[in-house]
Amino acid sequence: MNLIDTIPALRKALDDERARGLMVGLVPTMGALHEGHLSLIRRAVAECKVVAVTVFVNPLQFGPAEDLAAYPRRLDDDAALAEAAGATYLFAPSVEEMFPGRTLTTVHVAEVGDALEGASRPGHFDGVATVAAKLFALAGPCRAYFGEKDRQQLEVVRRMAADLSFPVQIVACPTVREVDGLALSSRNAYLSPAERAAAPVLYQALVAGRDLVEQGVTDLTNVGAAMAGVVAAEPAARLDYAEAVPGGDGKVRLYVAAHIGTTRLIDNLEATAP
Ligand code: AMP
């Protein structure tokens, strides 16, 4: 695996691979790689001859009171894990390389990013869409792998790529969970043992919501309230939002965000009405 930390070097490497006729897979991450990230890398490796994993803790997507400084950074471990999963390149640029000086350009995806995370974290999806557009611009034509774990982010990025005609095919990958249902997240590392024991309450709320939808409950306000009730019953958790949103495809998507101690976790699940 090749470690790259400059934009021109990544451009040249991926252009050369494409000139050889090879399909490029791109896996954007913020590092502290876990099995969720590795599932994306392995899927990319299975589908693309060349896989570039990016590790960049993107300052644009953190609010002023959020955990940018504390966010785990473990580049040596990440490189070993990405290489073992079959990645060809690890692109780990500095903030200065990605955003030298002031960034005056922002990519904003309206509507898709307004509710839920967008409402709770003002500016978050602008930061996500801006860095994703930049990564797509410098990676060039490729397949880009994103996790369902961050479902709204997936929709924001997919819409941005379509609206701006990036030659990038977005591939959605299923959420990887611990045996007790907790979705893998780099932020799980912040949890104390007691908090870790309480954290599966997000998944339990989603499953309760899914059960209601599958039992034929159609009032989605009631479904959201039931999910909120599950989180409220866990003393270590503080609810941010719990919502059931109708999908265009007749399915219902359930979203939950909660603080466990000082750690903010999100999760989502799909439910199908009978
Ligand atoms: P992050 O490093 O948290 O920005 O995540 C990088 C990519 O990995 C995003 O596309 C996430 O949706 C995806 N991802 C994170 N956690 C999981 C998980 N538990 N299962 C599947 N994909 C994940």
Residues whose N, C-alpha, C, O or C-beta is under 5 A from the ligand:
A	BS01	AMP	P28 T29 M30 G31 G36 H37 Y145 F146 G147 E148 K149 D150 C173 P174 T175 V176 A183 L184 S185
